Amino acid sequence: MRTSSFMVLTSALLCLASLVTAADSPPQKLEHPSNVALVENSPGPGLIYKHFPTNLRLYIFDGDKDGKSGCIDACAGAWPPLIVPPGDDKKIGDWKPILRDDGRLQWSYKGHPVYVRYHDSLEHPMGDGFEGKWHFLTP
């Protein structure tokens, strides 16, 4: 009886220790371009990507197909593409430069071209779900 109680207690302590260790471990390192910031979402759990240095949220568009931007002309005025800075044109983790129709390089994340929203504010990013086609970019 004493041995089985000891084993149950030991198992419980090992489970608790593994939970504490997982909670205290730092978040995984996610590589990203120099003009992208990875920040803790507040309020709410989770990490989010923002444009650096403006701190505006980043978006993806359902109208993009096969890693090519479908947001051109007036669309690109309201939803500016996240342009690759000169000299920063190499793949970084899940981020890869893609060529736009206008000849500029735009960042894509896991094959999705990335944008900011011209009309967003820092306090109230309002593009998520816009027209059912625009969504926040999250890791």
N, CA and C atoms as an extended XYZ file, in Angstrom:
417
Properties=species:S:1:pos:R:3:atomname:S:1:resname:S:1:resid:I:1 pbc="F F F"
N         0.820       -1.184        0.000 N   MET     1
C         0.000        0.000        0.000 CA  MET     1
C         0.872        1.258        0.000 C   MET     1
N         1.887        1.230        0.870 N   ARG     2
C         2.771        2.381        0.976 CA  ARG     2
C         3.511        2.606       -0.340 C   ARG     2
N         3.939        1.552       -1.027 N   THR     3
C         4.659        1.654       -2.288 CA  THR     3
C         3.768        2.230       -3.375 C   THR     3
N         2.517        1.800       -3.464 N   SER     4
C         1.633        2.324       -4.506 CA  SER     4
C         1.295        3.791       -4.261 C   SER     4
N         1.130        4.199       -3.005 N   SER     5
C         0.883        5.614       -2.694 CA  SER     5
C         2.086        6.463       -3.097 C   SER     5
N         3.282        5.931       -2.803 N   PHE     6
C         4.503        6.640       -3.175 CA  PHE     6
C         4.598        6.800       -4.690 C   PHE     6
N         4.257        5.751       -5.436 N   MET     7
C         4.326        5.803       -6.895 CA  MET     7
C         3.311        6.790       -7.461 C   MET     7
N         2.116        6.831       -6.899 N   VAL     8
C         1.093        7.775       -7.347 CA  VAL     8
C         1.558        9.207       -7.083 C   VAL     8
N         2.083        9.444       -5.889 N   LEU     9
C         2.567       10.773       -5.532 CA  LEU     9
C         3.735       11.186       -6.440 C   LEU     9
N         4.657       10.278       -6.693 N   THR    10
C         5.797       10.568       -7.568 CA  THR    10
C         5.320       10.896       -8.978 C   THR    10
N         4.386       10.135       -9.500 N   SER    11
C         3.842       10.395      -10.843 CA  SER    11
C         3.179       11.758      -10.906 C   SER    11
N         2.415       12.109       -9.887 N   ALA    12
C         1.740       13.405       -9.856 CA  ALA    12
C         2.751       14.543       -9.844 C   ALA    12
N         3.802       14.392       -9.035 N   LEU    13
C         4.831       15.429       -8.971 CA  LEU    13
C         5.578       15.572      -10.290 C   LEU    13
N         5.863       14.479      -10.958 N   LEU    14
C         6.530       14.546      -12.262 CA  LEU    14
C         5.652       15.244      -13.291 C   LEU    14
N         4.352       14.962      -13.290 N   CYS    15
C         3.423       15.641      -14.212 CA  CYS    15
C         3.390       17.133      -13.938 C   CYS    15
N         3.308       17.497      -12.667 N   LEU    16
C         3.285       18.906      -12.284 CA  LEU    16
C         4.570       19.600      -12.708 C   LEU    16
N         5.707       18.957      -12.506 N   ALA    17
C         6.995       19.535      -12.886 CA  ALA    17
C         7.075       19.769      -14.387 C   ALA    17
N         6.544       18.838      -15.185 N   SER    18
C         6.592       19.024      -16.635 CA  SER    18
C         5.701       20.178      -17.067 C   SER    18
N         4.568       20.387      -16.395 N   LEU    19
C         3.690       21.514      -16.727 CA  LEU    19
C         4.351       22.835      -16.393 C   LEU    19
N         4.997       22.921      -15.242 N   VAL    20
C         5.688       24.146      -14.840 CA  VAL    20
C         6.821       24.446      -15.799 C   VAL    20
N         7.591       23.443      -16.186 N   THR    21
C         8.698       23.637      -17.117 CA  THR    21
C         8.190       24.135      -18.460 C   THR    21
N         7.090       23.575      -18.978 N   ALA    22
C         6.534       24.004      -20.261 CA  ALA    22
C         6.044       25.431      -20.180 C   ALA    22
N         5.430       25.826      -19.057 N   ALA    23
C         4.904       27.179      -18.916 CA  ALA    23
C         6.020       28.205      -18.804 C   ALA    23
N         7.150       27.817      -18.191 N   ASP    24
C         8.252       28.747      -17.981 CA  ASP    24
C         9.198       28.839      -19.165 C   ASP    24
N         9.087       27.930      -20.122 N   SER    25
C        10.016       27.950      -21.242 CA  SER    25
C         9.710       29.127      -22.154 C   SER    25
N        10.741       29.744      -22.709 N   PRO    26
C        10.525       30.882      -23.596 CA  PRO    26
C         9.828       30.437      -24.878 C   PRO    26
N         9.109       31.366      -25.545 N   PRO    27
C         8.452       30.997      -26.797 CA  PRO    27
C         9.490       30.604      -27.846 C   PRO    27
N         9.067       29.767      -28.779 N   GLN    28
C         9.987       29.346      -29.827 CA  GLN    28
C        10.430       30.551      -30.643 C   GLN    28
N        11.620       30.456      -31.189 N   LYS    29
C        12.154       31.544      -32.000 CA  LYS    29
C        11.570       31.434      -33.399 C   LYS    29
N        10.893       32.474      -33.823 N   LEU    30
C        10.335       32.527      -35.165 CA  LEU    30
C        11.097       33.583      -35.947 C   LEU    30
N        11.830       33.160      -36.962 N   GLU    31
C        12.583       34.104      -37.775 CA  GLU    31
C        11.623       34.964      -38.585 C   GLU    31
N        12.000       36.216      -38.787 N   HIS    32
C        11.174       37.133      -39.572 CA  HIS    32
C        12.047       38.248      -40.137 C   HIS    32
N        11.555       38.930      -41.183 N   PRO    33
C        12.333       40.003      -41.821 CA  PRO    33
C        12.556       41.196      -40.894 C   PRO    33
N        13.479       42.056      -41.295 N   SER    34
C        13.828       43.220      -40.471 CA  SER    34
C        12.694       44.229      -40.348 C   SER    34
N        11.772       44.270      -41.298 N   ASN    35
C        10.658       45.227      -41.203 CA  ASN    35
C         9.388       44.581      -40.650 C   ASN    35
N         9.568       43.488      -39.901 N   VAL    36
C         8.465       42.799      -39.242 CA  VAL    36
C         8.840       42.617      -37.776 C   VAL    36
N         7.862       42.852      -36.893 N   ALA    37
C         8.062       42.629      -35.460 CA  ALA    37
C         7.142       41.509      -35.002 C   ALA    37
N         7.642       40.664      -34.141 N   LEU    38
C         6.857       39.603      -33.527 CA  LEU    38
C         6.612       40.024      -32.088 C   LEU    38
N         5.340       40.240      -31.726 N   VAL    39
C         5.018       40.767      -30.401 CA  VAL    39
C         3.937       39.922      -29.732 C   VAL    39
N         3.869       40.041      -28.417 N   GLU    40
C         2.829       39.375      -27.640 CA  GLU    40
C         1.542       40.156      -27.810 C   GLU    40
N         0.466       39.470      -28.185 N   ASN    41
C        -0.833       40.101      -28.386 CA  ASN    41
C        -1.395       40.518      -27.036 C   ASN    41
N        -1.805       41.767      -26.931 N   SER    42
C        -2.375       42.257      -25.685 CA  SER    42
C        -3.568       43.133      -26.003 C   SER    42
N        -4.741       42.891      -25.496 N   PRO    43
C        -5.052       41.777      -24.602 CA  PRO    43
C        -5.200       40.495      -25.401 C   PRO    43
N        -5.079       39.418      -24.714 N   GLY    44
C        -5.264       38.122      -25.352 CA  GLY    44
C        -3.974       37.363      -25.474 C   GLY    44
N        -4.078       36.068      -25.564 N   PRO    45
C        -2.884       35.236      -25.654 CA  PRO    45
C        -2.348       35.170      -27.082 C   PRO    45
N        -1.113       34.794      -27.187 N   GLY    46
C        -0.552       34.517      -28.503 CA  GLY    46
C         0.371       35.588      -29.026 C   GLY    46
N         1.140       35.198      -30.029 N   LEU    47
C         2.059       36.092      -30.703 CA  LEU    47
C         1.433       36.570      -31.997 C   LEU    47
N         1.749       37.793      -32.382 N   ILE    48
C         1.248       38.356      -33.636 CA  ILE    48
C         2.390       39.057      -34.359 C   ILE    48
N         2.228       39.194      -35.669 N   TYR    49
C         3.187       39.937      -36.477 CA  TYR    49
C         2.656       41.347      -36.720 C   TYR    49
N         3.581       42.315      -36.644 N   LYS    50
C         3.269       43.711      -36.955 CA  LYS    50
C         4.361       44.263      -37.861 C   LYS    50
N         4.003       45.322      -38.593 N   HIS    51
C         4.977       46.017      -39.420 CA  HIS    51
C         5.891       46.832      -38.510 C   HIS    51
N         7.183       46.790      -38.792 N   PHE    52
C         8.142       47.594      -38.044 CA  PHE    52
C         8.676       48.681      -38.968 C   PHE    52
N         8.686       49.917      -38.630 N   PRO    53
C         8.522       50.499      -37.308 CA  PRO    53
C         7.122       51.049      -37.008 C   PRO    53
N         6.154       50.949      -37.923 N   THR    54
C         4.843       51.571      -37.692 CA  THR    54
C         4.013       50.875      -36.622 C   THR    54
N         4.286       49.611      -36.342 N   ASN    55
C         3.560       48.816      -35.352 CA  ASN    55
C         2.130       48.492      -35.789 C   ASN    55
N         1.851       48.605      -37.101 N   LEU    56
C         0.527       48.253      -37.621 CA  LEU    56
C         0.448       46.750      -37.855 C   LEU    56
N        -0.754       46.195      -37.718 N   ARG    57
C        -0.970       44.764      -37.932 CA  ARG    57
C        -0.716       44.401      -39.397 C   ARG    57
N        -0.346       43.151      -39.621 N   LEU    58
C        -0.122       42.628      -40.967 CA  LEU    58
C        -1.301       41.736      -41.353 C   LEU    58
N        -1.556       41.671      -42.666 N   TYR    59
C        -2.725       40.958      -43.189 CA  TYR    59
C        -2.351       40.050      -44.355 C   TYR    59
N        -3.221       39.082      -44.588 N   ILE    60
C        -3.192       38.277      -45.806 CA  ILE    60
C        -4.555       38.393      -46.470 C   ILE    60
N        -4.605       38.102      -47.782 N   PHE    61
C        -5.790       38.322      -48.607 CA  PHE    61
C        -6.188       37.014      -49.283 C   PHE    61
N        -7.460       36.622      -49.126 N   ASP    62
C        -7.949       35.385      -49.735 CA  ASP    62
C        -7.940       35.429      -51.264 C   ASP    62
N        -7.882       36.620      -51.852 N   GLY    63
C        -7.885       36.750      -53.299 CA  GLY    63
C        -6.544       36.445      -53.951 C   GLY    63
N        -5.518       36.240      -53.136 N   ASP    64
C        -4.205       35.877      -53.668 CA  ASP    64
C        -4.188       34.396      -54.005 C   ASP    64
N        -3.612       34.069      -55.152 N   LYS    65
C        -3.543       32.671      -55.588 CA  LYS    65
C        -2.113       32.298      -55.950 C   LYS    65
N        -1.719       31.097      -55.594 N   ASP    66
C        -0.425       30.533      -55.975 CA  ASP    66
C         0.760       31.435      -55.618 C   ASP    66
N         0.693       32.094      -54.452 N   GLY    67
C         1.802       32.924      -54.004 CA  GLY    67
C         1.976       34.214      -54.782 C   GLY    67
N         0.969       34.613      -55.541 N   LYS    68
C         1.019       35.837      -56.345 CA  LYS    68
C        -0.005       36.830      -55.809 C   LYS    68
N         0.382       38.092      -55.728 N   SER    69
C        -0.510       39.116      -55.202 CA  SER    69
C        -1.648       39.413      -56.170 C   SER    69
N        -2.863       39.355      -55.650 N   GLY    70
C        -4.038       39.737      -56.419 CA  GLY    70
C        -4.507       41.133      -56.056 C   GLY    70
N        -3.777       41.796      -55.177 N   CYS    71
C        -4.125       43.144      -54.731 CA  CYS    71
C        -3.232       44.131      -55.484 C   CYS    71
N        -3.772       44.708      -56.556 N   ILE    72
C        -3.014       45.647      -57.387 CA  ILE    72
C        -3.823       46.926      -57.571 C   ILE    72
N        -3.233       47.920      -58.168 N   ASP    73
C        -3.863       49.203      -58.471 CA  ASP    73
C        -4.490       49.818      -57.218 C   ASP    73
N        -5.801       50.141      -57.235 N   ALA    74
C        -6.464       50.805      -56.108 CA  ALA    74
C        -6.409       49.952      -54.840 C   ALA    74
N        -6.497       48.649      -55.008 N   CYS    75
C        -6.413       47.751      -53.850 CA  CYS    75
C        -5.091       47.960      -53.113 C   CYS    75
N        -4.003       48.066      -53.847 N   ALA    76
C        -2.684       48.232      -53.236 CA  ALA    76
C        -2.531       49.600      -52.578 C   ALA    76
N        -3.390       50.564      -52.923 N   GLY    77
C        -3.387       51.855      -52.237 CA  GLY    77
C        -4.001       51.739      -50.853 C   GLY    77
N        -5.074       50.966      -50.739 N   ALA    78
C        -5.740       50.767      -49.455 CA  ALA    78
C        -5.041       49.692      -48.617 C   ALA    78
N        -4.437       48.723      -49.284 N   TRP    79
C        -3.748       47.607      -48.641 CA  TRP    79
C        -2.323       47.548      -49.182 C   TRP    79
N        -1.442       48.453      -48.742 N   PRO    80
C        -0.078       48.464      -49.270 CA  PRO    80
C         0.644       47.130      -49.016 C   PRO    80
N         1.324       46.624      -50.033 N   PRO    81
C         2.091       45.393      -49.851 CA  PRO    81
C         3.265       45.633      -48.902 C   PRO    81
N         3.636       44.599      -48.175 N   LEU    82
C         4.810       44.666      -47.320 CA  LEU    82
C         6.030       44.467      -48.213 C   LEU    82
N         6.662       45.573      -48.555 N   ILE    83
C         7.768       45.573      -49.512 CA  ILE    83
C         9.061       45.116      -48.836 C   ILE    83
N         9.836       44.342      -49.569 N   VAL    84
C        11.132       43.842      -49.097 CA  VAL    84
C        12.137       44.993      -49.183 C   VAL    84
N        12.781       45.349      -48.062 N   PRO    85
C        13.789       46.410      -48.110 CA  PRO    85
C        14.993       45.985      -48.949 C   PRO    85
N        15.667       46.946      -49.592 N   PRO    86
C        16.863       46.614      -50.376 CA  PRO    86
C        17.877       45.857      -49.532 C   PRO    86
N        18.464       44.828      -50.115 N   GLY    87
C        19.466       44.033      -49.426 CA  GLY    87
C        18.906       42.980      -48.480 C   GLY    87
N        17.582       42.928      -48.348 N   ASP    88
C        16.935       41.989      -47.419 CA  ASP    88
C        16.121       40.977      -48.215 C   ASP    88
N        16.636       40.584      -49.389 N   ASP    89
C        15.828       39.830      -50.344 CA  ASP    89
C        16.059       38.319      -50.324 C   ASP    89
N        16.453       37.787      -49.177 N   LYS    90
C        16.668       36.342      -49.042 CA  LYS    90
C        15.547       35.735      -48.195 C   LYS    90
N        15.246       34.472      -48.445 N   LYS    91
C        14.254       33.745      -47.652 CA  LYS    91
C        14.694       33.735      -46.191 C   LYS    91
N        13.743       33.982      -45.283 N   ILE    92
C        14.006       33.995      -43.848 CA  ILE    92
C        12.932       33.149      -43.179 C   ILE    92
N        13.260       31.945      -42.774 N   GLY    93
C        12.270       31.072      -42.147 CA  GLY    93
C        11.100       30.832      -43.092 C   GLY    93
N         9.885       31.174      -42.644 N   ASP    94
C         8.676       31.009      -43.452 CA  ASP    94
C         8.406       32.206      -44.368 C   ASP    94
N         9.295       33.190      -44.369 N   TRP    95
C         9.139       34.411      -45.155 CA  TRP    95
C         9.963       34.304      -46.438 C   TRP    95
N         9.336       34.683      -47.551 N   LYS    96
C        10.022       34.589      -48.840 CA  LYS    96
C         9.612       35.788      -49.717 C   LYS    96
N        10.570       36.430      -50.381 N   PRO    97
C        10.225       37.518      -51.307 CA  PRO    97
C         9.529       36.968      -52.562 C   PRO    97
N         8.512       37.679      -53.019 N   ILE    98
C         7.847       37.349      -54.285 CA  ILE    98
C         7.858       38.589      -55.163 C   ILE    98
N         7.858       38.392      -56.471 N   LEU    99
C         7.889       39.507      -57.407 CA  LEU    99
C         6.474       39.951      -57.733 C   LEU    99
N         6.190       41.242      -57.532 N   ARG   100
C         4.887       41.815      -57.875 CA  ARG   100
C         4.865       42.212      -59.351 C   ARG   100
N         3.678       42.416      -59.879 N   ASP   101
C         3.541       42.829      -61.275 CA  ASP   101
C         4.220       44.165      -61.553 C   ASP   101
N         4.340       45.024      -60.511 N   ASP   102
C         4.977       46.327      -60.701 CA  ASP   102
C         6.503       46.257      -60.581 C   ASP   102
N         7.060       45.060      -60.403 N   GLY   103
C         8.505       44.876      -60.356 CA  GLY   103
C         9.103       44.934      -58.959 C   GLY   103
N         8.321       45.314      -57.955 N   ARG   104
C         8.835       45.364      -56.581 CA  ARG   104
C         8.754       43.976      -55.945 C   ARG   104
N         9.608       43.768      -54.936 N   LEU   105
C         9.548       42.533      -54.160 CA  LEU   105
C         8.663       42.744      -52.938 C   LEU   105
N         7.800       41.772      -52.681 N   GLN   106
C         6.874       41.802      -51.557 CA  GLN   106
C         7.135       40.570      -50.697 C   GLN   106
N         7.030       40.731      -49.376 N   TRP   107
C         7.176       39.575      -48.501 CA  TRP   107
C         5.939       38.694      -48.587 C   TRP   107
N         6.171       37.395      -48.573 N   SER   108
C         5.094       36.422      -48.427 CA  SER   108
C         5.418       35.571      -47.205 C   SER   108
N         4.372       35.117      -46.532 N   TYR   109
C         4.519       34.272      -45.355 CA  TYR   109
C         3.806       32.958      -45.634 C   TYR   109
N         4.567       31.879      -45.649 N   LYS   110
C         4.032       30.549      -45.970 CA  LYS   110
C         3.237       30.582      -47.280 C   LYS   110
N         3.751       31.333      -48.253 N   GLY   111
C         3.143       31.404      -49.577 CA  GLY   111
C         2.059       32.451      -49.733 C   GLY   111
N         1.727       33.181      -48.669 N   HIS   112
C         0.688       34.214      -48.734 CA  HIS   112
C         1.327       35.601      -48.774 C   HIS   112
N         1.092       36.390      -49.833 N   PRO   113
C         1.594       37.765      -49.836 CA  PRO   113
C         1.068       38.531      -48.615 C   PRO   113
N         1.895       39.423      -48.070 N   VAL   114
C         1.584       40.117      -46.818 CA  VAL   114
C         1.383       41.606      -47.083 C   VAL   114
N         0.420       42.199      -46.345 N   TYR   115
C         0.021       43.594      -46.524 CA  TYR   115
C        -0.151       44.286      -45.170 C   TYR   115
N        -0.168       45.622      -45.206 N   VAL   116
C        -0.650       46.433      -44.089 CA  VAL   116
C        -1.944       47.074      -44.577 C   VAL   116
N        -2.681       47.703      -43.697 N   ARG   117
C        -3.924       48.378      -44.101 CA  ARG   117
C        -3.737       49.880      -43.904 C   ARG   117
N        -3.925       50.627      -44.964 N   TYR   118
C        -3.707       52.075      -44.939 CA  TYR   118
C        -4.582       52.749      -43.884 C   TYR   118
N        -5.814       52.290      -43.702 N   HIS   119
C        -6.780       52.957      -42.821 CA  HIS   119
C        -6.739       52.457      -41.377 C   HIS   119
N        -5.826       51.569      -41.042 N   ASP   120
C        -5.733       51.064      -39.678 CA  ASP   120
C        -5.148       52.094      -38.731 C   ASP   120
N        -5.437       51.909      -37.457 N   SER   121
C        -4.767       52.676      -36.412 CA  SER   121
C        -4.132       51.679      -35.455 C   SER   121
N        -3.220       52.155      -34.647 N   LEU   122
C        -2.548       51.269      -33.702 CA  LEU   122
C        -3.527       50.676      -32.697 C   LEU   122
N        -4.451       51.513      -32.228 N   GLU   123
C        -5.386       51.073      -31.198 CA  GLU   123
C        -6.518       50.216      -31.747 C   GLU   123
N        -6.902       50.445      -32.991 N   HIS   124
C        -8.066       49.758      -33.554 CA  HIS   124
C        -7.800       49.263      -34.975 C   HIS   124
N        -7.027       48.187      -35.111 N   PRO   125
C        -6.866       47.622      -36.453 CA  PRO   125
C        -8.190       46.996      -36.877 C   PRO   125
N        -8.733       47.451      -38.009 N   MET   126
C       -10.095       47.055      -38.366 CA  MET   126
C       -10.186       46.244      -39.650 C   MET   126
N        -9.068       45.759      -40.168 N   GLY   127
C        -9.106       45.051      -41.431 CA  GLY   127
C        -9.425       43.570      -41.336 C   GLY   127
N        -9.342       42.992      -40.129 N   ASP   128
C        -9.580       41.558      -39.988 CA  ASP   128
C       -11.028       41.232      -40.333 C   ASP   128
N       -11.222       40.389      -41.340 N   GLY   129
C       -12.568       40.016      -41.779 CA  GLY   129
C       -13.168       40.975      -42.790 C   GLY   129
N       -12.434       42.011      -43.189 N   PHE   130
C       -12.955       42.992      -44.144 CA  PHE   130
C       -13.365       42.285      -45.438 C   PHE   130
N       -14.601       42.521      -45.848 N   GLU   131
C       -15.185       41.904      -47.044 CA  GLU   131
C       -15.061       40.382      -47.034 C   GLU   131
N       -14.824       39.812      -45.854 N   GLY   132
C       -14.697       38.371      -45.729 CA  GLY   132
C       -13.446       37.796      -46.372 C   GLY   132
N       -12.516       38.680      -46.798 N   LYS   133
C       -11.346       38.217      -47.539 CA  LYS   133
C       -10.008       38.601      -46.917 C   LYS   133
N       -10.014       39.493      -45.941 N   TRP   134
C        -8.772       39.959      -45.327 CA  TRP   134
C        -8.683       39.427      -43.909 C   TRP   134
N        -7.482       38.980      -43.522 N   HIS   135
C        -7.305       38.360      -42.216 CA  HIS   135
C        -5.971       38.770      -41.602 C   HIS   135
N        -5.959       38.901      -40.256 N   PHE   136
C        -4.698       39.146      -39.561 CA  PHE   136
C        -3.714       38.033      -39.859 C   PHE   136
N        -2.467       38.384      -39.990 N   LEU   137
C        -1.397       37.401      -40.132 CA  LEU   137
C        -0.926       37.010      -38.736 C   LEU   137
N        -0.961       35.726      -38.455 N   THR   138
C        -0.468       35.215      -37.179 CA  THR   138
C         0.483       34.053      -37.442 C   THR   138
N         1.458       33.853      -36.560 N   PRO   139
C         2.380       32.722      -36.758 CA  PRO   139
C         1.666       31.382      -36.612 C   PRO   139
